[in-house]
Amino acid sequence: MKRVAHLTAAVYIVLMGVAVTYPGLVPFNTIRPYVLGLPFAFFWPAAWVALSTLVFYFVQRAHRS
């Protein structure tokens, strides 16, 4: 289970790096629509960072078991 958790976290980090930098942000580089009061270009990286909290929580749970 630990190996799967580590692999999932590694894949997520790579995807996050691509999604919030130049190649991944280009399709979403717009001011409108607003999501939770933020322009979408700000919301997109913030959502990836917030989701990383869940990913690392599950990695921690895998280590405890």
Phi, psi and chi 1 to 4 in degrees:
 res  aa     phi    psi   chi1   chi2   chi3   chi4
   1 MET       -  -36.0 -173.7   66.4  175.8      -
   2 LYS   -63.5  -38.3  -71.1 -179.6 -174.8 -179.9
   3 ARG   -64.8  -40.8 -173.2  176.6 -177.2  102.2
   4 VAL   -65.9  -40.5  172.2      -      -      -
   5 ALA   -64.0  -41.9      -      -      -      -
   6 HIS   -66.2  -41.9  -78.4 -103.3      -      -
   7 LEU   -65.2  -42.3 -178.2   61.5      -      -
   8 THR   -62.1  -43.8  -56.4      -      -      -
   9 ALA   -64.5  -41.0      -      -      -      -
  10 ALA   -64.7  -43.1      -      -      -      -
  11 VAL   -64.2  -41.2  168.0      -      -      -
  12 TYR   -62.8  -42.6 -179.1   81.0      -      -
  13 ILE   -64.1  -40.4  -71.5  172.4      -      -
  14 VAL   -65.7  -45.3  169.0      -      -      -
  15 LEU   -61.9  -40.0  -74.5  175.6      -      -
  16 MET   -64.5  -40.9 -176.5  172.9   74.8      -
  17 GLY   -61.1  -39.3      -      -      -      -
  18 VAL   -74.0  -40.0  171.1      -      -      -
  19 ALA   -70.7  -29.4      -      -      -      -
  20 VAL  -102.8    0.0  -59.7      -      -      -
  21 THR  -108.2 -168.6   57.0      -      -      -
  22 TYR   -47.2  -57.9  172.7   70.0      -      -
  23 PRO   -66.6  -32.0   13.5  -17.4      -      -
  24 GLY   -86.6  -23.4      -      -      -      -
  25 LEU   -88.5  -17.6 -170.0   59.7      -      -
  26 VAL   -56.5  -47.9  169.7      -      -      -
  27 PRO   -65.9  -20.9  -12.2   19.9      -      -
  28 PHE  -108.2   13.4  -53.2  106.5      -      -
  29 ASN   -82.4   65.8 -166.0   12.0      -      -
  30 THR  -129.1  155.9   60.8      -      -      -
  31 ILE   -82.5  -42.1  -66.6  174.6      -      -
  32 ARG  -102.7  143.0  -71.9 -163.7  167.3   83.7
  33 PRO   -84.0  162.5   31.4  -34.9      -      -
  34 TYR   -91.0  136.1  -73.1   99.7      -      -
  35 VAL  -125.5  119.3 -178.8      -      -      -
  36 LEU    55.0   35.0  -60.3  174.8      -      -
  37 GLY    82.4    0.4      -      -      -      -
  38 LEU  -108.3  145.3  -65.0  171.4      -      -
  39 PRO   -61.1  148.8  -20.6   29.6      -      -
  40 PHE   -58.5  -33.8 -165.6   77.9      -      -
  41 ALA   -64.6  -25.2      -      -      -      -
  42 PHE   -86.9  -36.7  -70.5  166.2      -      -
  43 PHE   -65.3  -38.7  172.0   76.4      -      -
  44 TRP   -56.3  -54.7 -177.7 -112.1      -      -
  45 PRO   -66.6  -35.4  -14.9   23.7      -      -
  46 ALA   -63.7  -37.1      -      -      -      -
  47 ALA   -66.1  -40.4      -      -      -      -
  48 TRP   -64.5  -39.9  -81.7   90.7      -      -
  49 VAL   -66.4  -41.7  170.4      -      -      -
  50 ALA   -64.4  -40.1      -      -      -      -
  51 LEU   -68.0  -27.5  -74.3  173.9      -      -
  52 SER   -64.9  -27.2   67.7      -      -      -
  53 THR   -60.9  -43.8  -56.5      -      -      -
  54 LEU   -66.2  -41.5  -66.8  174.4      -      -
  55 VAL   -61.1  -46.6  169.5      -      -      -
  56 PHE   -72.3  -25.5  -70.7  118.4      -      -
  57 TYR   -64.2  -44.3  170.7   74.2      -      -
  58 PHE   -69.1  -32.2  -72.3  119.6      -      -
  59 VAL   -64.1  -42.0  169.3      -      -      -
  60 GLN   -63.7  -42.0 -179.4 -175.3   12.2      -
  61 ARG   -62.9  -35.7  -76.3 -166.4   58.8 -165.4
  62 ALA   -66.8  -35.6      -      -      -      -
  63 HIS   -71.3  -31.7  -85.7  -83.6      -      -
  64 ARG   -71.8  -30.9  -74.3 -173.8  179.8  174.4
  65 SER   -83.0      -   61.5      -      -      -
